[in-house]
Amino acid sequence: EIDDSPSGDVGTDKPPRAVSGAYAVQVAVLSDAARANQQRDQLRGAGFAAFVEKLDTAKGTVFRVRVGPEASRDNALKLKAGIKQRFGLDAIVVDYP
C-alpha cells in the first residue's frame, strides 16, 4: 500500500500524490461533506489509508470516499474484500488518479 493519505476535513486535504498505474478502492460517493469525512475517519480508525476527493459534476458537488492508492490491482481487490468483511460495504476498484 502506498500511504500518502491526507489528514483533516475535505477541502483542506490534498489527495494522495498521483502514482502511475495505481488503483484505489472507492467506498462511497456522497453529497454531504460531513458524512464523507465521517466515513473516512471510520475507515482510518480501522487502519485504512482513506481520503475524500471533492468532485464538481453537472448535478452538483459530490465527495468520493476512497482508500489507497495501491500499486497493483490485486492488492486493491484484497483491500476491497477487507473493507467488505469489516464494514459490509460494497466498494469498487478504480484507476487512480
C-alpha positions, 0 to 999 in steps of 0.5 A, spaced: 500 500 500 502 506 498 500 511 504 500 518 502 493 519 505 491 526 507 489 528 514 483 533 516 476 535 513 475 535 505 477 541 502 483 542 506 486 535 504 490 534 498 489 527 495 494 522 495 500 524 490 498 521 483 502 514 482 502 511 475 498 505 474 495 505 481 488 503 483 484 505 489 478 502 492 472 507 492 467 506 498 462 511 497 460 517 493 456 522 497 453 529 497 454 531 504 461 533 506 460 531 513 458 524 512 464 523 507 469 525 512 465 521 517 466 515 513 473 516 512 475 517 519 471 510 520 475 507 515 482 510 518 480 508 525 480 501 522 487 502 519 485 504 512 489 509 508 482 513 506 481 520 503 475 524 500 476 527 493 471 533 492 468 532 485 464 538 481 459 534 476 453 537 472 448 535 478 452 538 483 458 537 488 459 530 490 465 527 495 468 520 493 470 516 499 476 512 497 482 508 500 489 507 497 492 508 492 495 501 491 500 499 486 497 493 483 490 491 482 490 485 486 492 488 492 486 493 491 481 487 490 484 484 497 483 491 500 476 491 497 474 484 500 477 487 507 473 493 507 467 488 505 468 483 511 469 489 516 464 494 514 459 490 509 460 495 504 460 494 497 466 498 494 469 498 487 476 498 484 478 504 480 484 507 476 487 512 480 488 518 479 
